[in-house]
Amino acid sequence: MRIKNKLFPYPTVQMDNGVYKNAIFETAVRYQVEHNKFKLFCSAHINVPEIQALIDAKKAAYVFHFECARTYYREKVAFRSEEHCETIDGEALDRKLEICPMIVATEDIDSFSCDDLSDMFSGEEISFAKGDIIAIGRQQELTIVKEQDNLKKLSSIFYVDSYPEDVEYKHISIQPDDRQIGILIPKNDAARFRQCKDDPRRKHTLFSAFFFPALIAVVDLMKSQDGEQYSDSLWYVLLSLKGKEKGIGDVEQWQDRTSFEIAQILFDYPVTSYLKELATISEGEDSI
């Protein structure tokens, strides 16, 4: 549920709609995962005393509308304190949760007046019917991550596989799926990869040879016009969230950086790790 610049026949608090002079409706939601349950911590504050009085008198309430497109979860939660915690079953949410915070009349309200209203409502008799939206806060899209281990081990968004039997490509290519990204390589190379993939001495070598170039290509894709079609994929969500954790923002903020630079940051500069690993192997060989 999204409300964008909607017009109402009565005054509402909305960002930059000019109805109120200084009204601000501040809201935020964060989440925490506990035993396959999501705890949503909601906060809300309105700086208009007359609207706050309606909430205190139980004539209005904060109402947060939650919606997850992937699971078809929709729920409205009403509360009157400025802090509220809502617990949701883990199966109800997946990847993205849209949040629309509002203040809603819980009963008919007659003769509402407010010193902060703009001059256009001067002298008008204002009333709200039960269910009317009095204020709309900043609508938020929360990234939901269940597989916490995927954030610690970024290479887990990739898998390596061979091309089909009837394909004779010699180059490496990526194949985005819903959850992961396939790195497709020739059949003989895939067999060699399987032989060395579990060797701890070759960990960073494989990162540099397979996952790092693939990540550059993936970042290129995410930044392109075609990237939007993958925005609900788990790997896209994880990489976007990882960018925020690394201080480079989400995909929209990557446009001024090269994909090569972004991939290095996301993967914690794998070439440095590779060279350290290479130097360690060389030292071991020299001592034989």
Beta strands, then each sheet from edge to edge (+ up, - down):
strand 1: 25-34
strand 2: 37-46
strand 3: 60-68
strand 4: 73-79
strand 5: 83-89
strand 6: 95-105
strand 7: 109-112
strand 8: 126-128
strand 9: 133-136
strand 10: 140-144
strand 11: 158-162
strand 12: 173-176
strand 13: 181-185
sheet 1: 1+ 2- 5+
sheet 2: 4+ 3- 6+ 9-
sheet 3: 4+ 3- 6+ 10-
sheet 4: 7+ 8-
sheet 5: 11+ 13+ 12-
end
